[in-house]
Amino acid sequence: TLRDSVENHDAYDAMALAQRLEKHDLVFFRQIAAQIYRKNKRWDKSIALSKQDKLFKDAIETAAMSGKSEVVEELLRYFVDIGSRECYVGMLYACYDLIPLHTVMEISWR
C-alpha cells in the first residue's frame, strides 16, 4: 500500500508528495501526508493536518514523538479549548514527561 511504501522507502520527493496528498479529498490520503510530515520532523504541519481531520490519536502520537514541550503544550491547550476531556487525558498519559506540572495544574483548573 501507499502507507507502507512511504514508511519503508525514501527514494522519492517526500515534501512534494505530502503537499499533493494534503489537498486530496479523502481523509486516508491526508493522513498519509501527516505521516510524511511527521517522518520529516515537521511536527506543526502534521499536527495541523490531524486536527483538521479530527484524527486526534495521530496528533497525540506526533506530539509525543516530537519530544518538544512547546508542541505538546499547544496541543494540550487546543484540547482544552475544544472541550475534549478524553484527548486531554490521552495527552497527559502519552506525553507526561514533556508537560511541566505547573502547566497541568493551570490547565486542569479550567
C-alpha positions as CSV (number, residue, x, y, z in Angstrom):
1,T,0.0,0.0,0.0
2,L,1.0,3.6,-0.3
3,R,1.3,3.9,3.5
4,D,3.8,1.0,3.6
5,S,5.8,2.5,0.7
6,V,6.0,5.9,2.4
7,E,7.2,4.3,5.7
8,N,9.7,1.9,4.2
9,H,11.2,3.8,1.3
10,D,12.8,7.2,0.9
11,A,13.7,7.4,-2.8
12,Y,11.0,10.0,-3.6
13,D,10.4,13.7,-3.0
14,A,8.6,13.4,0.3
15,M,7.6,17.1,0.7
16,A,6.1,17.3,-2.9
17,L,4.1,14.1,-2.2
18,A,2.9,15.3,1.1
19,Q,1.8,18.7,-0.4
20,R,-0.2,16.8,-3.1
21,L,-1.8,14.4,-0.6
22,E,-2.8,17.1,1.9
23,K,-5.1,18.6,-0.7
24,H,-6.8,15.3,-1.5
25,D,-10.5,14.8,-0.8
26,L,-10.1,11.5,1.0
27,V,-9.0,11.5,4.7
28,F,-6.8,8.5,4.1
29,F,-4.5,10.4,1.8
30,R,-4.4,13.4,4.1
31,Q,-3.5,11.0,7.0
32,I,-0.5,9.7,4.9
33,A,0.5,13.4,4.2
34,A,0.5,13.9,8.0
35,Q,2.6,10.8,8.4
36,I,5.1,12.0,5.8
37,Y,5.4,15.4,7.7
38,R,5.9,13.5,11.0
39,K,8.6,11.3,9.4
40,N,10.4,14.5,8.2
41,K,10.0,16.2,11.7
42,R,7.5,18.8,10.6
43,W,5.6,18.4,13.7
44,D,3.4,21.5,13.4
45,K,2.2,20.7,9.9
46,S,1.5,17.1,10.8
47,I,-0.5,18.0,13.9
48,A,-2.4,20.7,12.0
49,L,-3.5,18.2,9.4
50,S,-4.5,15.7,12.0
51,K,-6.5,18.3,13.9
52,Q,-8.2,19.4,10.7
53,D,-9.4,15.8,10.1
54,K,-10.1,15.2,13.8
55,L,-7.5,12.4,13.9
56,F,-6.6,13.2,17.4
57,K,-4.8,9.9,18.2
58,D,-2.4,10.7,15.3
59,A,-1.9,14.3,16.7
60,I,-1.2,13.0,20.2
61,E,1.3,10.4,18.8
62,T,3.0,13.1,16.7
63,A,3.3,15.5,19.7
64,A,4.8,12.7,21.8
65,M,7.3,11.8,19.1
66,S,8.4,15.4,18.7
67,G,9.8,15.5,22.2
68,K,9.2,19.2,22.4
69,S,7.3,20.7,25.3
70,E,6.0,23.6,23.2
71,V,4.4,21.4,20.7
72,V,2.8,19.2,23.4
73,E,1.6,22.2,25.4
74,E,0.0,23.8,22.3
75,L,-1.9,20.6,21.5
76,L,-2.9,20.2,25.2
77,R,-4.4,23.7,25.2
78,Y,-6.2,23.0,21.9
79,F,-7.9,20.0,23.5
80,V,-9.0,22.1,26.5
81,D,-10.3,24.8,24.2
82,I,-12.5,22.4,22.2
83,G,-13.6,20.7,25.4
84,S,-12.2,17.2,24.6
85,R,-11.5,15.7,28.1
86,E,-10.7,12.3,26.6
87,C,-7.9,13.8,24.4
88,Y,-6.7,15.9,27.3
89,V,-6.2,12.8,29.4
90,G,-4.7,10.9,26.5
91,M,-2.1,13.7,26.2
92,L,-1.3,13.6,29.9
93,Y,-0.7,9.8,29.6
94,A,1.2,9.9,26.3
95,C,3.3,13.0,27.0
96,Y,3.7,13.0,30.8
97,D,7.4,13.5,30.7
98,L,7.1,16.6,28.4
99,I,4.4,18.5,30.3
100,P,5.5,20.6,33.3
101,L,3.4,20.0,36.5
102,H,2.5,23.7,36.8
103,T,1.1,23.7,33.2
104,V,-1.1,20.7,34.0
105,M,-2.3,22.3,37.3
106,E,-3.1,25.6,35.4
107,I,-4.9,24.0,32.6
108,S,-6.8,21.4,34.8
109,W,-8.2,24.3,36.9
110,R,-10.2,25.5,33.9
